[in-house]
Amino acid sequence: MKNLSLILFSLLIFTACETVVDLELNEGDKSLVSEAVLEFPYDSEFGIVHVYLTETTNFFSNTTNQPISSAVIILNDTYVLEEQTDSIGYYIAEGIPKELGASYTLDITAEINGVVGNWIGADSLMDIPVVDSVYVIYKPAMWPMDEGGYHMKMAFEEPGDQVNYYHQKMDVRRNDTLKAYRSPGYNEIYDDLWVNGQYLDFEINRRPLLLNDTVNLEFSSITEASYMFYDNVNQLLFETVGIGAAPPFALKGNLVSQNDDFENSLGNFKVTNVFEEEIIIQD
């Protein structure tokens, strides 16, 4: 009984002495955050480049990153991107000629906290396989916990003369709002290591689709550099958390700072060849 009393007394002492400590961390120098992509539709000879610029913010801040206005952005020393009047920090340029295998260079000059910085990055345009078909099949439920429903498939001949990297994205607009929504979306990057030169015919969505769902599919080619960047993003988000996980590491994009005032930009400039199709799920 005496030992129990001592334990309770000790707990009371430590509980009463609990103190909230506010850590004061230096905010650090701000730098550039960039979302930049040059997209070429597979059936067009011209593309469009989109760039959205913001600046880094305090670690404990509850506000969104501040957009960066009045930047000067030039593609291949020729095409000047224009900031959109209805969207601060968002810049575009259209009519970019498509040239397979060519390198495209993005040059960004922007002011952050009164200091002007310059970042330059480059990426190349890779070819994309000809998609033979995108179609829908119905798969009935196989056991009580399984959900029957519709699945989208895509078929194409994978080129065997080079290593290819792909980005696949599927967005779904659900027509039946009475059904509990569990996103059947599919957003993934992959290479052709095990399927180089083969004919592929595979399912896209993990969860079944419903009748009258509207599905937008984007299938695009990317370079190895872009593939590695997004693979590193995935590792940081899902593989560096928990006991025994790998330690976090610095995420490196391809927009490199050209002066000592700033670090390299957080983000990546991606050039991509895009096949896009929209399908409404029907019987």
N, C-alpha and C positions, 0 to 999 in steps of 0.2 A: 504493500500500500504506500509505503514511504517512497519507493522508486517511482510509482505512478504519479505521486504528487510532484516530485521533482521534474518529471517529464512535462506535465501540464504547466508548471511554473515557467519552464524554459520556453515552451511554445508561446506563452503569453508575453514573455519578454521580447522575443524575436518578432512577434506580430505587432506589438506596440511600437517597435523601433523601425517598422517598415517605412522607407522614404522613397518618394518618387524623384528620380534624377532626370533632369532635362539635359540631354547632350547638345552641346553647341558645336556643330560641325561647320567647317568652312564651306561656303557654297561652291567655290572653285570657279574656274574660268568657263564661260559659256562657249559652246561650239555649235557647229551646223548639224542639223538632222535633215536628211534628204530622202525623198521617195521619188525615184527617177526611173522611167521606163520608156524605151523607144519601141513601139509596136508596129509590126507590119502584118496586115491581114494576108493570109496565104494566097488569096485570089486577087491581090492588088499590087501594083507596081510602086505604090507610095505608102508611106507610114506617117505616124504622128508621135511626137515626143511629149510626155507629160512629166512635169517636175513640181513637187510640193515641198516647200522649204519651211522649216521651223527651227527654233533654237532650243538647246537643252535647258532644263529647268531644275530647280532645287530638288534634292532627293525627297524631302518631306513635303513638297508642295502638293496641294490638292487641285491646282489649276492645270489646264492643258498647255502644251507647248505653244509658245507665242509664234504666230506666222511671221515670216520675214518678207517684207515688201520691198519693192524697188531694186531687186537684184538684177544683175546683168547675166544672162545665161545664153551661151552660144554653142550650137552644135556644129562640129567640123569647120569651125572658123567662118561659117557661112550663114547658118539659119539662126536668127535671133528669136528667142522665145518671148512671147508677150504675156504679161501678167493679166489675169482675168479680172475685170472690174467688179464682178459679183462674188469673187472668191480670193481674198487676200492671201498671198503666198503661193498661189497656184499659177503655173506658167505652162503654155503650150506652143508648139509650132507644128504646122501641118505641111503636107506635100513633100516629105523627105523621100528622095529616090531610093528604091530598094536595090541592094547589090549584095548578093550572097557571098559570104566569106569576107566581106569588107569590115574594117574596123571603124567604129563611130566614136568620136571624142566629144565629151561634154565639158564645157568650161563654165564654172560658176564664180561670179564675184558678188559678194554680199557683205553687208555691214551688220556687225553684232556689237552692241554696247559701244557704239561710236568708233569701232575699229573695223577696217576693211580687210577682208580675207579673200583668198582665191583658192579654189579646189578644182582639180582636173581628174577625170576618170575616163576610161575607154572600155568598150566591149564589142564583140563581133556578132554578125548575123549568121546563124546557122540555118541550114535547110530543114524542112519539116516533111515527114512522110505524107504521101497522098492517102487521106482517109477514105477507104472504100465504102464504109457504111457506119451509121450510128442508128441503132434500132433498140426496140423494147421487147422484153419477154416477161411472161408471168410465171412466178414460182409459187406454188401452193405451200401452205404451212406443213412442215414435216413432223413436228412434235409440239406439245402444248405450249412451250415457251417460245417457239419460233413464230415469226411474223410472216405470213404470206403477203405477196404483193408484187409490184412491178420493178424490174431491174433494167437499167440501160447498159447496152454493150457497144463497144467500138472495135472496128477491125481495120488493120492496115499492114502493109509489108514493111518490116523494120529494115532500114538500109544496113547492109553488111560491110560497107567499105570504110566505115569510120565509127568511132565511139560517139554515141549520141546521148544527150541529156534532155529530159522533158519535165515540163510543169503542167499539171492537170488540175483543173478547177471546175467544180460544178456547184451552181447556185440553184436553189429550189424555192419557188413561190407556191405555197400550199393554198389550194382552192377551198378545201373543206376546213373551215375554221373551227368546226366542232370537234375535230380529231385532235387529240393531244399531240403537240408538235415535238418531234424528236428529229433533229436535223439529219437528213440523209445526205447532206453535202459531202463533197470529196475534194480535198485539196492536198496534193502530194507532188513531190519531186522524185524522180527515179532515173536510173541509167539503163543501158541495154546490155549490161555485163553478161547476163545469162540468156539473153534472147536475141543477140546480135544476128541480123540477117534472117530471122524467122518471120513467119506469118502469124500475127497476133490477133486474137479475137477474145476479148475479155470483158468482164463486168466492171462497171465504174463505181456504182454506189454500194456502200456497205449495208445501209438500211433500206428497206423497200420503199418505193414511191407509191403514191395513191393516184387513183383516177383523177384526171383534170389538173394534176400538178403541172406547173410550167417549169421546165428545166433548161437552164442555160449552161452549155458546156464550152469550156475553153481548153484547148489542147495546144501547147506551144513548145517550141524548141528553145533551149537556153545553152549557154556555154558552160564549160566545166567550172570556170571561175564563179559564175552566178550560182551554179549547183552547189559548190562548196560553201558559198556565203549562206545560202538558205539552210543547208545541212547544219552549219554551225549554229544558226539561230535555233533550229530544232533541238540541238544538243543542249544549248544553254537553257531553254525553256523546260525540257523534260528529262534530261539526263544528268544534270548537276544539282539535283535536289534530293535530300534524304541521306540517311546514314549509308556510308560506303560509296556514295556517288562520286563521280569524277569532279575535281575542283573546277570552278568557273574560270573562264579565260577571256581575254580581250577579243571582241568581235571586230574584225577588220573588213571593211568594204573596199571598193576600188576608187573612191573619190578622195584623192590625196591632197592634203594641204600643201600649198606652194610657199608658205611663209611661216615664221616661227611664232606668230601670234595665236595660232589655232592648231588643234589636233586634226587628224583626218576626220572627215565627215562620218557621222553615224548613219549608215544607210548604204545603198548600192545602186549603181547605174546598170540597168539591165536592158539588153537588146534582144528582142524576141520575135519569132515568126509564129503567128497565131491562126489556128483553125477554130472557128466559133460556129455553134449551131444551137438553135432553140427548138425544143420539142415539147408538145403538150401530150401528157400521158392519156392515151385512149385505148379502148378495146380494139 
